[in-house]
Amino acid sequence: MRRGVELLFASAFALAAAACNSEQKQRQYIPVIDLTDAEGNVIDTPCTNPQSPNAYAQPTAAEWPTIRDVKMGAVYDGTNITFRFFAPTAQQVEVVLYDNAAQSLFSPNAVVPMTRDGVGNAGFGVWSSAALTVADARPVSVAGAGRYYYRYRINCMQNYENKTIADRDRYITDPYALASAGSHGHGIIIDTQWTVNNVFSGWANATDGVTSDIGGANWFGTARPPTSQYIVYETHLDDMSGGASCLQAHAGSTCKTNLQNYYTGNAAFMTAIGATGADNLSGKYAGFEAMATHLSSTLGANAVHLMPLHESSNDNKDNPESYSWGYLPSLFFAPESSYSSYCTRANANDTCTYADARAGYQVLELKRLIKKLHSQGIAVILDVVLNHTSNAFNYLYQADPYGRYYFRTNGLNWSNIGTGNQIFDDRNQRPFAYKMVMDNIKYWVKHFHVDGFRFDLAVGTAEQTLRDIQNMVNDANQPGVWTTTTPPSATQSSLIMDSEFVRTSAAETYATDGNTRDNFNNVIKLPNFMTGENWLGAQRHGFMVQSTWTSPDFAAQRTADYRGFSQWNDYFRESLKKFIQGNTDTLYTTRSKTAMYFSKSRDDGVWQGISNHPPDTLNYIESHDEETVARAVLDSKSKSAIGSVLLLTAHGIPMLYEGQEFMRNRQIQDQSKTGNNLDWQLATTNADMLAFVATLVKLRRSCPALRYASDPTNTFSNFDTTTPNQTISFFTRSGTSCSGFTGTDAGFINAKSEFRILANMTGGAQNFVVETGGASWRAVAAATGGNDNTNCSDQAAATLRFANGTGTNLISGWGPTTNNWSLPCYSAVVLVKQ
């Protein structure tokens, strides 16, 4: 996520960095919970009797295994709870316990002392409580009264500017909390083996009406597609069903219908989450669950990139849980509570009222959603944000206001790269910050079965850390012992990740079969997809762009679960967007061809990059950061459709952004709820565009020539030299034929193995030499502009024809041809060799 347009120039970067530094300097003065006087003025009351900061000695490299294996947070073993909290400069730490979410942080029901482990550097700055029974502190799932909300309270001290901290800032929500009452509220004690029969029944038990998530033909058995076959859909959870448009009945729209059908068809689930009507699902985990079929059945996407689901804030102190993209995380282990039934509100923009009876349900509802997506054949990619955190509710800062242990700093300033504060994830210099990052990745893999991660602004994360993550969730036998000279081998057994967050000691005694297991002791599949937003010019991580390290070491996995980094390809985005806008600059028309060939060798004017194989690059022409394609081409249907043709036939992993399939028009960096919630009327208005994109998706999934896992080489795929330069003629063929395409036109596609993609962005018809050998070709998808060449001054209108189309969308009459193909102005066509 970027807080502005591309910061590719030093001046823009400097301005943004200065602005963010100014914002960071104000961090400690933004109250966590406001105290007000009778007139409503905020009272910023400093704490009293500040103590000097405690001494902290940096652990040695030899002590890393001890750090790695210590369990942090509220650790429940099935009988007792032990709290552990890293506060390296504190002189005193206590656990404070509460009975309900609304309870003032200054009025806990109980206070539990903590002691600093060891002496000197032996304790590493970790504070621990005695083991408490559930009578004193209990997971929310254990019967009893209260005591399942908690915080830590540190002694009064001065911050890094030698100013006394506010009294409220001594009360810290646990950075390892597995759930919380919003980004600003108390942490919630969670049992990682919590189930609610018939509604949230765990991964293996299918009594909840979703499905099992392990074994056989289910998701973590054999059904997950190889990485190279992914078609990714980026979306925000609230956007899918959270807008007013979804609650209106549009002819042909699936949103309102899906919510209603899901409400009536899942009575036990609706009762459990307190839903009294389908509208209660809007903008919730359950609402997204209801809409899963739009992705799987209507569109055909098989991977969803969910924008951040960690407990985040918009830094609005009056309503911190109102709409936000999620790129200001407060708690990295806690799912966003506002998307769950735990948060109730009469209107979308109201503040949350937390239903104590459903405290922690955000954990259960998100697990159920992931299970539902898996059952629909959709992989789940989680957005990870390590380069900027919430300012208003920054508990990592509150844990050490004097030393700012978790963050990169520059004297009294906060180091940043134009987005905000950066977590200092260097293993050698900040081992506990590094540990938190590694623990977090493990947690989402083992407890939520996620299939991959997208690292926001990856250049802000240490290269060593990214490689360690890659190592940890793939093939190495020991976590956290990576060296840059010893990459993992594709022949090594899968990692048995250590037992962080696993409830009982018995569950930690895994079979020595080389498998990774979740907290229910089920064998799971490890993530097979990692991607990173890698920008800011020369600061890019070279190992992600230039994948000579990544691809060869995972060569055996490339056709299956390839686990290198697939870089977000802004070179593809800018090149193809300029091309479909009709830009005549040869720079962009030439770059478009390079980009479509998975940017194998490219120079974007900032940094030379090389990708060795298609899975190294994630291609896209719009995302949450940019204006949408529809807006960029002034709502031209032909140009939008041409963009989809080129995206979904290019080598590399394609990504669609929410609403792109029906031409959602949204301006750059609009982060408002009304600007981002999907307008489902467009699914009706542009139903032909939705069907056109879905056909291209179906075609790609059916045909190996369109989704190579390894470099096809110019023998199997290349561009013809065409004139004028605003045209493209691209062929790709495979030794493996298409299969599985269904419908009346399937005979033109199945058992075929060679395609030619033609595009014409000029203002007149162009003739292409398709082949001189006399073979027969048929069109299977075509977007023609200029009213089929009768009015080329009209760059907006289009006729979309596609396989299995009817009426004006009928394409079966196009072809065959043997040598030439005449393409109207502003048009593109996908031809298959017969």
N, C-alpha and C positions, 0 to 999 in steps of 0.2 A: 504494500500500500504506500502511496506517495501523497504527501500533503501538497501537491501542486503538480504541474506538468513536468515533463522530463527535465531533470536538473543536469543537463549535459555540459553546461558551460560554467566556468569557474565563478563568474559574477553571480549567476543565479544561485549557485551552490552556496556561495559566501553569504548572500542575503538570507537564504533559508536557514543556514546554520546559525547565523546571528539571531534570527527570530526565535529559533528553537532554544538557543542558549538562554535567551531572555525568559522564555517560558519556563525552562528548567529552574532558573534561579528563584522563581516564585513558588516552587513546588511545596516547600514546607509550610507556606503560609496559606495554602488552600485547605480549609478545614476538612477533616474526615467526616465529622458529624457536627453540624453547626450548633453552637449555643447562642441564644439570642436574649436580649434584654426585653423589657416590657414594650419597647417601641419597635421591636423586630430587628434591631441592629446586632450584627454578629459580634460576639465577645470572643476574643482570642486570648484565652487565659493561659499564661505560661505555668508550667509545673513549678513546684517549689523544692528548695534544697537540692540543686543539681549535684550529682556526683561526678568525679573524674572518670574518664573512660577507662575501662579495664584493659589490661595488656593482652595482646594477642600475638602469638608466635606462629609463623607460617609452618604448616606441616611439611615434612620432607617427602621426597618421592617414594621412599620406602614405606611411608605410612599411608600411601594412597589406597591400598586394598582395605584398610580399616575404615577409611572415610567412605569408600564406595559402598560398603556393605551395611553401614549403619542406617536404620530405618527412622525416617523423620516424620513429623506430624503426629496426629492422634492414631496411635498404632493399637489396633484391637486384635487380640489373639483368640477370640471366642469366649474368653472368660474375663480378662482384665484389659484395661487401657493404660498405656504409657504415652506421655506426651514428650516430644523432643523438638527443640527449636534452636536454630542457629542464630545467636546474637553475640558476636565476638567482642564487642566493647561494653556490653551491659555489666553492671555490678550486681543486679538483682533481676530475676525473672519469675513471674508467677503465672499459673493458669487461672483464668477467671471464667466461671461457668454461669450460664443463664438458662432460664426455663422457656423463654419465648423470643421470637424474632424482634418484637417491638421493644424489648426491655432496654432501658438506658445502659450504655456501656459502663457508666459510673456506679451502677447498682447491681452487681452480680449476686447470684444466690450463694456462691461458694468461691473460695480462693484456695488454690493448691500451690504450695511452694515448689520451686524447682531448684536443682543444684547444678552447678557447672561440672561437667564430667572431667575427672582427672585433675591434674595440676599442671601449670605451665601450658605447654603446647600439647600435652597428652590428651586434653579434652577437645581440642580443636575449636573451642568456642561454642560447643553444643551444650544446651541445658536440658535436663531430664527431670521428669516427675517420678515419684514412686508409682508402682503399679496400683491402679485404682480399680475397685470392683464397680459393677454396673449400678450399684446403689449410689455411688458418688459421681460417676460420669458414665454415660451410656450412649451407645449408638442409637440413632433415631429409630431404628427398627426393633430395638429391644423394649419389651413392655416395661412401663414404669412412668414416673412423673418427672418431666423436665430434665434438666442437666444434659441436654444434648447440643446446646449451643456453647461456643467457647471463643475466647481470645487469649492472647498473651499480654501481660502487663510488665513493662520494663521500668526501671528506676528513672527518675528525672535526670537528664543530662543535657549537655550542650551539643549543638550540631556542628557541622564542619566549618561554619562561619562563626563559631563560638557564641551563638545565640541560643538561649534556653528554649527547648522545644515546648510546644503547647501541651497542656495536660492531657487533652484528648488523644494526642499522637503517641502517648505511652501505651494505648490499648490497640493491639495489633492483631488483625485477622491473620491466621496462620498461612504463610505462603504455600504450605503443603496441604491446606484444607481441601478435602475432596468434594465439598459442596459448601455453599454459603447463602445467607439471606441477602443476595445482591452483592454488587461489588463493594458496597459501603457497609455491609452488615456483618453479623457474627458468623463464624465458621460453624459447620454442622458436622458432628461425628458420624462417620459412615462405616458400616460393615461392608467390606468388599464382596461378601458372599450373600448380600441381601437379595431376597426374592419375595415376590408377592404372587402366590399361586394363581394360575389362570389369567394373569394380567402381565406380570413381569417375572417369568419363570426361569430366567437364566438362559445360557447359551444352548445347552443340549436338550432341554425339556421343551417340547413343542406344544404344551397345553395352553399356551397363551394365544393361540390362533394365528401366529405369524409363521414360524418354522424353526427348525433346529439350525444352528449356525456351525455345525461341525459334522464331519463324517460323510461317507457316501457321496451322493451327487450334490450335496449341499455346499454352501459357499466355501467353507474351509476344507472341503474335500477336494473335488476335482473341477468345480465349475468356474473358478475365477479365470478370466481370460489372461493370456500373456500380456505383458506390458505393451508390446508393439501393437496390440490390437485395441488398446484403449481409445475411446472417443470420450473426452472429458467434457463435463458440463460444469462451469463455475457458477455458483449461486450463493445467495445469502438466505439463511433459513427463513427470516421474516418476509423476505420479498416474495417467496413462492405463493404464500396464501394469506399474507398479512394485509393486503390492500383492500380498499373498499370495493374495487373491481371484482375481487374474488367472491364477494358476498352478493353480487348481483348475478342474476341468471342470464347469461349470454347464450344465444343459440350457437351450438357447436362448441362452447367453452366447457372444458372439463373441470374447472376449479370448484365452482359452487356444487356441481353434481357430485364430484369426488368427495367433498367434505360431507355432503348430506348422506351419501351412501356409506361412507366410513362410520359416520355417527350411528346410523341405524343398524349397521352390520356388526358392531363391536360393543354390545351393551355392557358387558362386564368391564371393559376398558373405560368406557365413558363414565360409568358409575365411579370407578376408582379415581379418575381425575376430576370428578365433580362437574363434568360437562352436561349442561341441560339443553343444549342445542348445537347444531353444526357450526354456528357462528363462534362458539367457544373454542373451536380448533384453529381459528384464523391466527396465523403468525406463530404457531406453536410447533413443538416437536411432532405432536399428533397430526397437525395440519400438513406438515411436510410428508409424514408417513402416508397420509391419504393421497398425496399428489405424486407418490413414487411412480405410479403407472404412466404419468405424463412423460417422465424421463425414459422409462424402460419400454413401454408399449407404443406410445404415440411418436416419440422422437427416436428412440433406439439407442440412446447414450448408455454406455456400460461403466462409466466412472463419474462420480460427482465430486468436485472440489468444493467443499463447504468453507465459506469464509469463516473467520475465527469463531469458535464455539466456547472458548474459555470465558470465564466470568470477566466481563469487560465493562468499561464505563465510557460515557461520552464526555466525562469531566464536567457535566452540568450538575452543580451541587444541589440544585432544586429538584431535579429529577434524573438521577444518575443512571436509571435503568430504561430511559426512553431510547428511541431508536438510535443505533450506532452500527457502524460496520464491524466493530469488534477489534479494531486495531489499537486499542488502548487497554491492554489486558491488566487486570489486577491480580487474578488468581489463576495460575496456569494449570492446576489440576482439577479445578471446579468447572463443570459445565455451566453455561449461561443459564441463570435461573429464570429470567424473564420469558424464555421460550417454553417454560414448563407450567403445569397446572399449579405449582407452588405459588406462582405470581398470579394474582387476579386483579383485574381492573375493569371498570365499566367501559372506558374508552381507550383507544390505542395509545393516546398520549398521556394518560393518567399515570401517576406514580403507582408502583406495585404495592399491593397489600398481600402480605405473606401468610398463607394458610398453614399454621403450625402442624395441622394434621397431615399435610403432604410435604413436610420439610424433607428435603433430599430427593424428592421425586424427579428432579432434573437429571439425576444420575440414572434412574430407572428408565425414564422416558427416552433419553438419548440412546441408551443401550438398545432399547426396543426399536427405535428408529433405524439404527445401524443394522440390526437384525432384519428388519423389513426391507431395507435397501439391498442387502445381500440376497434375500430371497427373490428379489426382482432382477438379480444378475447385475447389480450395480456395485462397483468398488467404491470405497469411501476414502477420500483424501482430505486430510485435516490441515488447515492453515496454521502455521506456527509463527509467532511474532516475538522475536528476541531483540529487536532493535529499537523499540519504543514501548513504554508502559504508560499506564494511567498516571497522571500527575496528581489528581485529587485523592486517589486511593492507592498510593504506591507503598505497599507493605514491605517490599524489599528494601526500600529506603528507610522506612520506620524501624526496621530490624537493626539498622546500624546508621543512625543519623550523623554520627561523628565521622566514621571512616568511609561511609558509602561503599561498603565492601562489594556489593553486587554489581557496581556500575563502573564503566570506564570514565575516568575524570581527567581533567587537565588543570591542575592546580585547584582553584576554587570553582572553576567552570566545569560544566558537564560536557564530556566529549559526545559528539553526535555526528551523524552523516546527513544532516538535513531533514531528519524525521523526528528526532527526540532522543531520549536517553538510551544508551546501549548497555545490555547486560554484558558484564566482563566474564565471558565464558572460557577464558584461558585456563587449562587444567593446571599448569604449573604456577600461575600467579594467583588464581582465585579458584582453588579446588572445590569449594562448596558452591560457588556459582555454576561451575562446570557440572558438578554432581546434580544440581537441581535440574539443569537442562537434560542430562542423560536420564535421570529418574523420570522426568516428565515424558520423554519419548517412550520409555519402557512401559509407563503406566497406560498410555493411550493404546499401545500395541496389545498389552496383556489383558487389560480390563475392558477395552472397548473394541478390540478386533479391527482397528483401522488398517487400511491397506496401503497407506502411503502418507507422505507429508509434503506440504509445499512451504518452503522457508521464505518468509517475507523478507525482501531486501537482503538476500543471503550474504552479500558482501559485508554486512554488519556482524556476521557470525564468524568466529575464527575458523580458518580452514581445517585446523586439526580437529576441532569439535565436529564439523560436518563429516569429516572422514571417520571419526570415531563412531558417530551415529550410524553411518553407513556400514561400518564394520560390525557394530553391536547388533544391529537388527538383521544381519545377514549370515556370515559364515564363520566368523572367528569364535573360538571356544571360550575366550576370556574377555569380558568387557573391560574397557578402560586401560588396556595395555598396548594400544596401537602406537606404532612409530611410523613416521612418514617413509621410512625405508623398507618397511615390512607390510605390504598390502595384503589383504585377505586373499585366499586362494579359492577359486570356484569349486575345488574338490573337497574343501573342509566341510565338516558336518555343521548343521544349523546350531546356532548359539542357544544354550540353555541360559536365558537371562536370569540374573540373580533374583532373589525372592522379595524384593521391595514390594510392600503393600499386600503380600499374600497373608491371609489371615492366620492360619495355624501352622505350627511347625510340621505337622504331618503332611500338609499340602505342599511343603517345600521339598519333600523327599520324592523327587521326580524320578521316573524310570530313566535309566541311562541309555536311551534310544536315540539320542541326538536331537530330539524334538523340543520345541519350545511349547510350554503349556500355560494356560490361563489360570486364574485363581480358582477355577473349578476342576483343575487338573486335566482339562481337555487339551488335546494336541491342536495347535492352531497353525495357520500359515503365516509366515512372516511377511511384512510389507514388501511389495514388489514395485513400488513406485516412489521416487523422491524427485522433487523438482524445486527449483529456486528462482526467485526473481533476482536477477543478477545485473545490476546497472551501475550507473555513475562512472561510465567510461573506463579509464585506465585502472580504476580501483576494483574492477571485476576480479572474481576468483578465477584465475587462469585454469585451475584444474577442472572447473565446471564447464568452462567454455571450450577449452582445448582438451578433449577427453582421451588423450593418449593413456592416461592412467585408468580412467574409468572403464572404458570399453574392453580393452584386452584382458583385464583381470577378471571380468565377468563374462568372457566370451561364450562359455558353455551355457550361460543363462539367457543369452540374448534372444533366443527364439522362445523362451519360456518366461521365467520370472527374472528378467533383467533388472539389476538393482543399481545401476549407475544413476547419476543425476541427469535429468532431462531439463535443460535450461529453458526458462521462459524466453522465447525468441522475439525480442523487440525489433530485431532486424527484419524478421518476417513480417511483423505487424506493420511497421512503417513502410516497407517496400510494397507490400500487396495493397495497402490502403491507398497509397499514392497511385498505384496502377489502376485500381478500379475507379478512382476519382477522375481518371483521364489525363493524369499528368504526362506531359510529352517529354520530360527530361529523360535522356537515355540512362542516366544514373539509376533511376528507379525502375525503368523497364528492364534493364539488365539485372539489377539486384533482385527483381521479382523472380527471375528464372533461377538465380543462384539460391534464393530462399526456398523455393519449392523443392529443390533437390537437397533437402534437409540441411541447408546452409553448410554444405560440406567444406567449402573454402570460401570465406567471405571476408570483406573488410568494410565495416559499417562507418568508416571515417573516424572512429574513435579507438577501436582496438581490433587487431586481427584475430579472428576466431576460426577454429577448425572443429567440426563435428565429424566423427568417424563413421557413425551409423545413425539411421533414422531415430531410434529411441533417445538419442542424445539431445534432441531438441523438441520442445513443446511449442507448436505453432498456434498462433492466434492472431486475430485482427481486431478484437475488442476484449476488454476485461473491465473489472470494476474501476480501474484508474482512468480509463480513457473515455472519450465520447464514443457512443456506439456507431457502428457502421452506418446504420440508417441515417443518423444525424450527419455523419461525414459526407454522405452522398446525397444529402437533401431529400431524403425519403424516396430515392430512385429505387424502384423494385428490381429493375434489371441489374443495376450495379450492385445492389445488396446480394442478389442471387449469384452474380458472377463471383463475388467474394466468397460465397459459400462453396461454389464449385471448386475454386482454386484451393481453398483451405482443406476441403475434405478429399481432394485427390492428390495433395502434395505429400511427399515423403516426410515422415516425422509424425509425432503424436499430435492430433488436432484437438483444440479446445474451443468450445462454444461458450459464450457468456449468456446468462439468463436473458431470455426474451429475444435473443438474436434470431431464433428460429421463426419468429413472427414480426421481425423488424421493429423492435422497441427503440424509440428515439429518446435518448437521454444525453444531456450535456456532460462535458468532462468534469470529473471530481464532484459531482452532485452527491452529497452524502445525506440528503434528507429522506425521510420515510416516503413522502409523497412522490419524490423524484425517482425512487428506486423500487418501490413495490410494483410488481408486474401488473400491467393493464391487460386483463384477460379478454377484453373486447377485441384486442388485436389478433387473438387466436382465431376469431371469427372473420374480422375484416381482411386479414391476410392469411386465410386458411390455405390458399394455394402455395404461399411461401413456406408455411409449416410443413405441408405435404412434400414439397420439393426438397427441403433440407432433410426431412426424414427419409426420403428415397436415397439421397446421397449417403446418408449414414448407413442405411441398409446395404447399399452397394459396397461401401468400404468394408463393412463387416463380412460380406460374403466373398470378397475377391482379394486373394493374396497379393496380386499385382499392385493394389492400392495401399498396402500396409506392410511394407517390407520391414523386417527386423534387422537386416544387415544391408550394407551398401549394395544396391543392385548392380552397380558399375554401369558404365555407359553402354555396354552391350545390351542391357535389359531396360535401360531408362535413359532418356536424353531429350534435348530440345532440338528442334529444327531451326535453322536460320530463317527468320521471317522478316518481311518488310511490309508496311512500316513498322517502326519499333513498338508501337502500341498493340502488338499482337503477340500471341503465344501459341506455339504448337509443341505439345509435350507428349511423348509416348512412354508407356511403362508396360512391361509384360513379365510374366512369371511362368515357371515350369509347373506350377500348381494352378489348376483351374478354379474358377468360381464355383461355389456350391451353396445350397441353402436359401437362395433367393426364391421367394414365393410370389405367386400372382400370375396374371394372364400373360405377362411379358417375360416370365422366368426363362423361357426357352431361348431368348436372345442373349441371356446372361450366363446361366449355369453351363458348366463345361467349357466356358470361354476363358481366355487367359491374357488377352492383350487389349490395351486401351489407348486411346488418343484423346487428349484434352485440348480443345481449341478455344481461344478467347480473342475477341476483337473489341478494342476500346476506341476505335476510330469512329468518325461521324459518317461512315459509308460502308457498304458491303465489302467484304474481303474474301478472296478465293484462296483456299489452302490446298496444297498438294498433300493428300493424305497418305497415299502409297502408290508407287509406280508398278507394283507387281500384280495388280488386278484383283486383290482380295476384296471381299465384301465387308462393308462396315455398316453398323446401325447406330442410331442415336438412342441413348437410354436416359439422358437428362439434358435439357436445353433451356436456357434463359435467353430469349430474344427481345431486344429493345427496339425502339423507334417504330412501334407498331408493325413489327416484322419487316422493317426497312422501308415502310411507306412514308414515314415521317420522322426522320432522324433528328430533327430539331427537338423532338420530345424525348428527353433523356430519362424520364421518370417511369413511363409506362413500360410494361413488360408482359410477355406471354411466357408462362412457365409450363413446360412439357416434361413429363417424366414417366418412367416405367410404371405400368398399371394405372396411369392417369386416364381420365375419361373426359368427354366433352372437349372444352378448349385446352385441357391438359393432356389430351391424347398424344402419344408420341410414336406409336407403333407404325405409323405411315411414313416416318422419317427414315429414309434409306430403303434398301441398301445403296451404297455407292462404291465405286471401284477405285477411282483415282482422286477426284477433287471434291471439295466441300465448300460451298459458298455460305458464308456466315454473315447475317445482317449486322448493322451497326449496334454497338453496345450489347454484345451477345457472347455467350459461351455455350459449348456443347461437349458432352462426354460421349465418345464413340467407342463401341466395342467391336472387335474384329470377329467376324462370323466364321 
